[in-house]
Amino acid sequence: MLTILGFAMIATFLVLIMTKKMSPIAALVLIPALFCVAVGQGAQLGDYVIEGVGNLAPTAAMLMFAIVYFGVMIDVGLFDPIVRGILKFCRADPMRIVVGTAVLAAIVSLDGDGSTTFMITVSAMYPLYKRLKMSLVVMTGVAATANGVMNTLPWGGPTARAATALKLDASEIFVPMIPALAMGLLAVFVLAYVLGLRERKRLGMLTLDEALAREPEQETVSTGGGSTRGGSTGTGSTATGGTGGEDRLRKDASASGGGTGTGADADPTADPADEADDDDFQGLDPNRSTLRPKLYWFNAGLTAALLTAMIMELMPIPVLFLLGAALALTVNFPHMPDQRARIAAHADNVLNVSGMVFAAAVFTGVLTGTGMVENMADWVVGAVPDAMGPHMAIVTGLLSLPLTYFMSNDGFYFGVLPVLAEAGAAHGVSPLEIARASLAGQALHMSSPLVPAVYVLVGMAKVEFGDHTRFTVKWAILTSLVVLAAGVLFGIM
């Protein structure tokens, strides 16, 4: 009974958010509350929620201060050289922009933190997507999938969890997986190329200067909000003309550079109510007043030290980001009004993400507290035929896709993986093979509604979570299957 209700709760949640009948926060809170009552455990709802909040509170604190820290680093220009290199490569060509999104997300993902990756990627690429009227779900889908593959780094989380759960060495799990993960990353780049060609065919091309042209009196919107509206927004019309055999979009001379488009090329995911705010978002303005070029090497050293401390686990990650954010604000913005302005600029992201984390705590608290997740895991493992025992690594890889999407990484790696490893051991399958196979589903996991960082991505990109899910899931599954197939082909699992 609990198994059926658990799957029903997850299905109800996904249907409601994908059809936009409820917001993610409301669905994360109300659906599990109703199902908790339905299983006859309504009296324990408070205990389950408090336990879930307690488990996710460190994650919420980490994300809150990580957003402030990396938001400040973006404001002061730490990542501008990387962004300039990516933008020079893109040249306002939709295909290059989508590939550049994948490359930038993969590079920044080396820090092991999804929220950081999404903040930097969206801040850099969002203005180009809006100017060229490219589909924003392409940006969020490519960024999330690239980050999912890179999330398997030993300091990213899943590998460490698998090593801990099965009492293995993380390097023994990760190093042999590098060829398979490289194939997964290559699959993301190929996907980005194909999606980029599709966008180029739909939109044509612009020069970089044309793409980024804007009204002189408009002010930059810093990451997270705090915009100052300058100039009026016009309605830009587009016309296509042949130049050197390629279609090129040209803006109506009477339109403002930040005008809102009304043609057929407009982003289908855009919310008309947010169009003016979208066009005010200019991203990383090279002349913004928050730049601190004289403190560049201090900020680079501070960030390197912070990431090193994270990898070496010198202190809990929330504490590291708390200290880092306080130090970054104090050094870069010594005056109190400037500090308040920077905190206010990123307050929207902080509130949205932390609110989503605590709402997810209700969902995970009920799923775990009622015993649903345990019954679901037992049912899935028990459904595996005995004949598949010798192929338990492949089974684990296939199961990692739905289970890491519908469950937290902690729930899967500490609750399900040991059971799968025991079943595999009974048929002579090494725990190392099981551990490596369990990483295959991470490309899909990063778009799970239970991953707080994905709400940073869709929030900053102004994309509905349901739209992101509908677009991304199929490509993320394909990427995960590429990783799994490569692992089998290379004899890793």
C-alpha positions as CSV (number, residue, x, y, z in Angstrom):
1,M,0.0,0.0,0.0
2,L,2.8,2.5,0.9
3,T,4.6,1.6,-2.3
4,I,1.5,2.5,-4.4
5,L,0.9,5.7,-2.5
6,G,4.5,6.7,-2.7
7,F,4.5,6.3,-6.5
8,A,1.1,8.1,-6.7
9,M,2.4,11.0,-4.6
10,I,5.4,11.5,-6.9
11,A,3.3,11.1,-10.0
12,T,0.7,13.6,-8.7
13,F,3.5,16.1,-7.9
14,L,5.1,15.9,-11.3
15,V,1.8,16.1,-13.2
16,L,0.7,19.2,-11.3
17,I,4.0,21.1,-11.8
18,M,4.4,20.1,-15.4
19,T,0.9,21.1,-16.3
20,K,1.4,24.3,-14.3
21,K,-1.6,23.7,-12.1
22,M,0.5,24.4,-9.0
23,S,3.7,26.2,-8.3
24,P,6.6,23.9,-7.2
25,I,6.7,25.3,-3.6
26,A,2.9,24.8,-3.2
27,A,3.1,21.3,-4.7
28,L,6.1,20.3,-2.6
29,V,4.2,21.2,0.6
30,L,0.5,20.4,0.0
31,I,0.8,17.1,-2.0
32,P,2.9,15.3,0.7
33,A,0.7,16.7,3.4
34,L,-2.4,15.3,1.8
35,F,-0.8,11.9,1.2
36,C,0.5,11.8,4.8
37,V,-3.1,12.2,6.0
38,A,-4.2,9.6,3.4
39,V,-1.9,6.9,4.8
40,G,-3.3,7.6,8.3
41,Q,-0.2,9.3,9.7
42,G,-1.5,12.9,9.7
43,A,-0.7,13.2,13.4
44,Q,3.0,12.7,12.7
45,L,3.1,15.2,9.9
46,G,4.7,17.9,12.1
47,D,7.5,15.5,13.2
48,Y,8.2,14.4,9.6
49,V,8.4,18.0,8.4
50,I,10.7,19.1,11.3
51,E,13.0,16.1,10.7
52,G,13.1,17.0,7.0
53,V,13.8,20.6,7.7
54,G,16.6,19.6,10.1
55,N,18.2,17.4,7.4
56,L,18.0,20.0,4.7
57,A,18.9,23.1,6.9
58,P,22.6,22.8,6.2
59,T,21.9,22.6,2.5
60,A,19.7,25.7,2.7
61,A,22.4,27.6,4.6
62,M,25.1,26.5,2.1
63,L,23.0,27.7,-0.8
64,M,22.1,31.0,0.8
65,F,25.7,32.0,1.5
66,A,27.0,30.4,-1.7
67,I,24.6,32.6,-3.7
68,V,25.8,35.7,-1.8
69,Y,29.5,34.8,-2.2
70,F,29.4,33.9,-5.9
71,G,27.0,36.7,-6.6
72,V,29.6,39.1,-5.2
73,M,32.4,37.4,-7.1
74,I,30.3,37.9,-10.3
75,D,29.6,41.5,-9.4
76,V,33.3,42.3,-8.9
77,G,34.4,40.7,-12.1
78,L,36.2,37.5,-11.0
79,F,34.6,35.4,-13.8
80,D,34.6,38.1,-16.6
81,P,37.8,36.7,-18.3
82,I,36.2,33.3,-18.7
83,V,32.9,34.8,-19.8
84,R,34.7,37.1,-22.4
85,G,36.5,34.0,-23.8
86,I,33.2,32.1,-24.2
87,L,31.4,35.1,-25.7
88,K,34.2,35.7,-28.2
89,F,33.8,32.0,-29.2
90,C,30.0,32.4,-29.5
91,R,30.0,35.4,-31.9
92,A,26.2,35.6,-31.5
93,D,25.8,32.4,-33.5
94,P,23.0,30.4,-31.9
95,M,24.9,27.2,-32.5
96,R,28.1,28.5,-30.9
97,I,26.0,30.0,-28.0
98,V,24.5,26.7,-27.1
99,V,27.8,24.9,-27.3
100,G,29.4,27.7,-25.3
101,T,26.7,27.2,-22.6
102,A,27.7,23.6,-22.3
103,V,31.5,24.4,-22.2
104,L,31.0,27.1,-19.6
105,A,28.8,25.0,-17.4
106,A,31.3,22.1,-17.6
107,I,34.2,24.3,-16.7
108,V,32.5,26.0,-13.8
109,S,31.2,22.6,-12.6
110,L,34.8,21.7,-11.6
111,D,34.1,23.4,-8.3
112,G,31.5,20.7,-7.5
113,D,28.7,23.1,-6.7
114,G,25.6,23.2,-8.9
115,S,24.3,26.5,-7.7
116,T,27.6,28.2,-8.5
117,T,27.6,26.7,-12.0
118,F,24.1,27.9,-12.8
119,M,24.6,31.4,-11.4
120,I,27.7,32.0,-13.5
121,T,26.3,30.3,-16.7
122,V,23.0,32.2,-16.6
123,S,24.6,35.5,-15.8
124,A,26.9,35.1,-18.8
125,M,24.6,33.6,-21.4
126,Y,21.1,34.9,-20.5
127,P,21.6,38.3,-22.3
128,L,22.6,36.6,-25.6
129,Y,19.7,34.2,-25.4
130,K,17.2,37.0,-24.8
131,R,18.7,39.3,-27.5
132,L,18.6,36.6,-30.1
133,K,15.2,35.4,-28.8
134,M,16.6,31.9,-28.3
135,S,14.7,29.3,-26.3
136,L,15.7,29.6,-22.6
137,V,14.9,26.0,-21.9
138,V,17.7,25.1,-24.3
139,M,20.1,27.0,-22.0
140,T,18.7,25.5,-18.8
141,G,18.6,22.0,-20.2
142,V,22.2,22.0,-21.6
143,A,23.6,23.6,-18.4
144,A,21.8,21.1,-16.1
145,T,22.9,18.1,-18.1
146,A,26.5,19.2,-18.4
147,N,26.6,19.9,-14.6
148,G,25.0,16.5,-14.0
149,V,27.8,14.7,-15.7
150,M,30.4,16.8,-13.9
151,N,28.6,16.2,-10.6
152,T,30.3,12.8,-10.4
153,L,33.6,14.4,-9.4
154,P,34.8,13.0,-6.1
155,W,34.1,16.3,-4.3
156,G,30.7,16.7,-6.1
157,G,28.8,14.4,-3.7
158,P,27.6,11.2,-5.4
159,T,31.0,9.5,-5.6
160,A,31.7,10.3,-2.0
161,R,28.3,8.9,-0.9
162,A,28.8,5.7,-2.9
163,A,32.3,5.3,-1.4
164,T,31.0,5.9,2.1
165,A,27.9,3.6,1.7
166,L,29.9,0.7,0.4
167,K,33.1,1.4,2.4
168,L,35.3,1.9,-0.7
169,D,37.9,4.4,-1.8
170,A,36.5,7.3,-3.8
171,S,39.4,7.3,-6.2
172,E,38.9,3.6,-7.0
173,I,35.3,4.4,-8.0
174,F,36.0,7.6,-10.0
175,V,39.3,7.2,-11.8
176,P,38.2,4.1,-13.9
177,M,35.0,5.9,-14.7
178,I,36.7,8.9,-16.4
179,P,36.5,7.4,-19.9
180,A,32.7,6.8,-19.5
181,L,32.2,10.2,-18.1
182,A,34.2,11.7,-20.9
183,M,31.8,10.0,-23.3
184,G,28.9,11.5,-21.4
185,L,30.4,15.0,-21.6
186,L,31.0,14.5,-25.3
187,A,27.3,13.5,-25.7
188,V,26.4,16.8,-24.0
189,F,28.5,18.7,-26.4
190,V,27.0,16.9,-29.4
191,L,23.5,17.5,-28.0
192,A,24.4,21.2,-27.6
193,Y,25.7,21.3,-31.2
194,V,22.5,19.7,-32.5
195,L,20.2,22.0,-30.5
196,G,22.3,25.0,-31.5
197,L,21.9,24.1,-35.2
198,R,18.2,23.9,-34.6
199,E,18.2,27.3,-33.0
200,R,20.3,28.7,-35.8
201,K,17.9,27.4,-38.4
202,R,15.0,28.9,-36.6
203,L,16.6,32.3,-35.9
204,G,19.5,33.0,-38.2
205,M,22.6,34.9,-37.0
206,L,23.6,38.3,-35.6
207,T,26.9,40.0,-35.1
208,L,28.0,40.2,-31.4
209,D,27.6,44.0,-31.4
210,E,24.1,43.8,-32.8
211,A,23.1,41.1,-30.3
212,L,24.3,43.1,-27.3
213,A,23.2,46.6,-28.5
214,R,21.1,48.5,-25.9
215,E,19.9,51.9,-25.0
216,P,22.8,54.0,-23.5
217,E,20.6,55.2,-20.6
218,Q,19.7,51.6,-19.5
219,E,21.4,50.3,-16.4
220,T,22.8,46.9,-15.8
221,V,20.7,44.5,-13.7
222,S,23.0,42.7,-11.3
223,T,22.6,39.0,-10.7
224,G,19.5,38.4,-8.6
225,G,17.6,41.5,-9.2
226,G,17.8,45.1,-8.2
227,S,17.2,46.5,-11.6
228,T,16.9,50.2,-12.5
229,R,14.7,50.8,-15.5
230,G,16.1,53.2,-18.0
231,G,14.5,54.3,-21.2
232,S,11.4,52.9,-22.8
233,T,11.0,49.5,-24.2
234,G,10.0,49.3,-27.8
235,T,8.6,46.6,-29.9
236,G,11.3,45.3,-32.1
237,S,10.4,43.8,-35.4
238,T,12.8,41.5,-37.3
239,A,13.5,40.9,-40.9
240,T,15.6,38.3,-42.5
241,G,18.0,38.9,-45.3
242,G,20.6,36.8,-47.1
243,T,24.2,37.7,-46.4
244,G,26.9,35.4,-47.8
245,G,24.4,32.5,-48.0
246,E,23.4,32.8,-44.3
247,D,20.3,34.3,-42.8
248,R,20.9,37.3,-40.6
249,L,18.4,39.0,-38.3
250,R,18.2,42.7,-38.4
251,K,16.5,44.9,-35.8
252,D,14.1,47.7,-36.8
253,A,16.0,50.9,-36.5
254,S,13.1,52.5,-34.6
255,A,13.1,49.9,-31.9
256,S,15.0,50.1,-28.6
257,G,18.0,47.8,-28.2
258,G,16.2,46.3,-25.2
259,G,12.8,46.1,-26.9
260,T,10.5,43.3,-26.4
261,G,10.0,41.1,-29.4
262,T,6.5,40.1,-30.6
263,G,7.4,38.0,-33.7
264,A,7.1,34.3,-34.1
265,D,10.7,33.9,-33.0
266,A,10.0,34.9,-29.5
267,D,11.0,32.4,-26.8
268,P,8.0,30.1,-26.3
269,T,8.7,29.8,-22.6
270,A,8.8,33.5,-21.9
271,D,6.2,35.0,-19.6
272,P,4.8,38.2,-21.2
273,A,4.4,39.7,-17.7
274,D,8.1,39.4,-17.2
275,E,9.2,40.6,-20.6
276,A,10.1,44.1,-19.5
277,D,12.2,42.7,-16.6
278,D,13.9,40.2,-19.0
279,D,14.9,42.9,-21.4
280,D,16.4,45.0,-18.6
281,F,18.6,42.1,-17.6
282,Q,21.9,43.0,-19.3
283,G,24.1,40.5,-17.6
284,L,27.8,41.1,-17.1
285,D,28.2,44.7,-18.1
286,P,32.0,45.3,-18.5
287,N,31.6,48.9,-17.2
288,R,29.4,48.1,-14.1
289,S,30.2,50.1,-11.0
290,T,30.7,47.0,-8.8
291,L,33.9,45.9,-10.6
292,R,37.0,45.7,-8.4
293,P,39.9,45.2,-10.8
294,K,42.5,46.1,-8.1
295,L,41.1,43.2,-5.9
296,Y,41.0,40.6,-8.7
297,W,43.9,38.5,-7.3
298,F,42.6,38.8,-3.8
299,N,39.2,37.5,-4.9
300,A,40.8,34.7,-7.0
301,G,42.9,33.7,-4.1
302,L,40.0,33.7,-1.7
303,T,37.9,31.6,-4.1
304,A,40.8,29.1,-4.6
305,A,41.3,28.9,-0.9
306,L,37.5,28.3,-0.3
307,L,37.3,25.6,-3.0
308,T,40.4,23.9,-1.6
309,A,39.0,24.0,1.9
310,M,35.8,22.4,0.5
311,I,37.6,19.6,-1.2
312,M,39.8,18.9,1.8
313,E,36.7,19.1,4.1
314,L,38.5,21.4,6.5
315,M,35.2,22.8,7.8
316,P,31.5,22.2,7.0
317,I,30.6,23.7,3.6
318,P,27.9,26.0,5.0
319,V,30.4,27.5,7.5
320,L,33.0,28.0,4.7
321,F,30.5,29.9,2.5
322,L,29.3,31.9,5.5
323,L,32.9,33.0,6.3
324,G,33.7,33.5,2.6
325,A,30.6,35.7,2.0
326,A,31.3,37.8,5.0
327,L,34.9,38.3,4.0
328,A,34.1,39.0,0.4
329,L,31.5,41.6,1.3
330,T,33.8,43.3,3.8
331,V,36.9,43.6,1.6
332,N,35.2,44.4,-1.7
333,F,32.5,46.7,-0.3
334,P,33.8,48.2,3.0
335,H,31.0,50.8,3.2
336,M,27.7,49.6,4.8
337,P,25.4,51.1,2.1
338,D,27.3,49.2,-0.6
339,Q,27.1,45.9,1.4
340,R,23.4,46.3,1.9
341,A,22.9,47.0,-1.8
342,R,24.8,43.8,-2.8
343,I,22.8,41.7,-0.3
344,A,19.6,43.2,-1.6
345,A,20.6,42.5,-5.2
346,H,20.9,38.8,-4.5
347,A,18.0,38.6,-2.0
348,D,15.5,37.3,-4.6
349,N,17.7,34.3,-5.4
350,V,18.4,33.6,-1.8
351,L,14.7,33.7,-0.8
352,N,13.5,31.7,-3.8
353,V,16.1,28.9,-3.3
354,S,16.0,28.7,0.5
355,G,12.1,28.7,0.3
356,M,12.3,25.8,-2.2
357,V,14.7,23.9,-0.1
358,F,12.5,24.1,3.0
359,A,9.4,23.2,0.9
360,A,11.3,20.1,-0.4
361,A,12.0,19.2,3.2
362,V,8.2,18.6,3.6
363,F,8.3,16.3,0.6
364,T,11.3,14.3,1.6
365,G,10.3,14.3,5.3
366,V,6.9,12.7,4.5
367,L,8.4,10.3,1.8
368,T,11.0,9.0,4.3
369,G,9.0,9.3,7.6
370,T,6.0,7.4,6.4
371,G,8.2,4.6,5.1
372,M,7.1,5.2,1.5
373,V,10.7,5.5,0.1
374,E,11.8,2.3,1.9
375,N,8.9,0.3,0.5
376,M,9.4,1.7,-2.9
377,A,13.1,0.8,-2.9
378,D,12.4,-2.7,-1.6
379,W,9.7,-3.2,-4.3
380,V,12.0,-2.0,-7.1
381,V,14.9,-4.2,-5.9
382,G,12.6,-7.2,-5.4
383,A,11.2,-6.8,-9.0
384,V,14.7,-7.6,-10.5
385,P,14.6,-11.1,-11.8
386,D,17.1,-13.6,-10.5
387,A,18.4,-14.2,-14.0
388,M,19.6,-10.6,-14.0
389,G,21.9,-11.2,-11.0
390,P,25.1,-11.5,-13.0
391,H,24.3,-8.2,-14.7
392,M,23.6,-6.4,-11.5
393,A,25.9,-3.5,-12.4
394,I,23.8,-2.8,-15.5
395,V,20.6,-3.1,-13.5
396,T,22.0,-0.7,-10.9
397,G,22.9,1.8,-13.6
398,L,19.4,1.6,-15.1
399,L,17.7,1.9,-11.7
400,S,19.9,4.9,-10.8
401,L,18.0,7.0,-13.4
402,P,14.5,6.9,-11.9
403,L,15.6,6.4,-8.3
404,T,18.1,9.4,-8.2
405,Y,15.4,11.5,-9.9
406,F,12.6,10.6,-7.5
407,M,14.8,10.3,-4.4
408,S,17.6,12.4,-2.8
409,N,21.1,11.2,-3.4
410,D,21.3,10.4,0.3
411,G,18.3,8.2,0.1
412,F,19.5,6.3,-2.9
413,Y,23.2,5.9,-2.0
414,F,22.7,5.1,1.7
415,G,19.3,3.3,1.4
416,V,19.2,1.5,-1.9
417,L,22.8,1.1,-3.1
418,P,23.8,-1.2,-0.2
419,V,20.9,-3.5,-1.0
420,L,21.9,-3.6,-4.7
421,A,25.5,-4.3,-3.8
422,E,24.5,-7.2,-1.6
423,A,22.4,-8.6,-4.4
424,G,25.3,-8.2,-6.8
425,A,27.8,-9.8,-4.4
426,A,25.6,-12.9,-4.3
427,H,26.2,-13.3,-8.0
428,G,29.9,-12.4,-8.0
429,V,29.5,-8.8,-9.0
430,S,32.1,-6.5,-7.3
431,P,30.9,-3.6,-5.1
432,L,33.2,-1.4,-7.2
433,E,31.2,-2.2,-10.3
434,I,27.9,-1.5,-8.5
435,A,29.3,1.9,-7.2
436,R,30.5,3.0,-10.6
437,A,27.2,2.0,-12.3
438,S,25.3,4.0,-9.6
439,L,26.8,7.2,-11.0
440,A,25.2,6.8,-14.4
441,G,22.0,8.6,-13.5
442,Q,23.5,11.9,-12.3
443,A,22.9,13.7,-15.6
444,L,19.1,13.2,-14.9
445,H,19.4,13.7,-11.2
446,M,20.5,17.4,-11.6
447,S,17.0,18.2,-13.0
448,S,15.2,16.5,-10.2
449,P,12.6,18.6,-8.3
450,L,14.4,17.5,-5.1
451,V,17.7,19.2,-6.1
452,P,17.8,22.7,-4.7
453,A,20.3,24.0,-7.2
454,V,17.9,23.5,-10.2
455,Y,15.7,26.2,-8.7
456,V,18.6,28.6,-8.9
457,L,18.9,27.7,-12.6
458,V,15.2,28.1,-13.6
459,G,14.7,31.1,-11.3
460,M,17.6,33.2,-12.8
461,A,16.6,32.1,-16.3
462,K,12.9,32.9,-15.7
463,V,11.9,29.5,-16.9
464,E,9.0,27.5,-15.5
465,F,10.2,24.3,-13.8
466,G,7.6,22.3,-15.7
467,D,8.9,23.6,-19.0
468,H,12.4,22.8,-18.0
469,T,11.4,19.3,-17.0
470,R,9.5,18.5,-20.2
471,F,12.4,19.7,-22.3
472,T,15.4,18.3,-20.3
473,V,14.4,14.9,-19.1
474,K,14.6,13.1,-22.4
475,W,18.0,14.5,-23.2
476,A,19.3,13.8,-19.7
477,I,18.1,10.2,-19.9
478,L,19.9,9.8,-23.2
479,T,23.1,11.2,-21.7
480,S,22.9,8.9,-18.7
481,L,22.4,5.9,-21.0
482,V,25.5,7.0,-23.0
483,V,27.5,7.0,-19.7
484,L,26.2,3.6,-18.8
485,A,26.8,2.1,-22.3
486,A,30.3,3.5,-22.3
487,G,31.0,2.0,-18.9
488,V,29.9,-1.4,-20.1
489,L,31.8,-1.1,-23.4
490,F,35.0,-0.1,-21.6
491,G,34.6,-3.0,-19.1
492,I,34.3,-0.6,-16.2
493,M,31.1,-2.1,-14.9
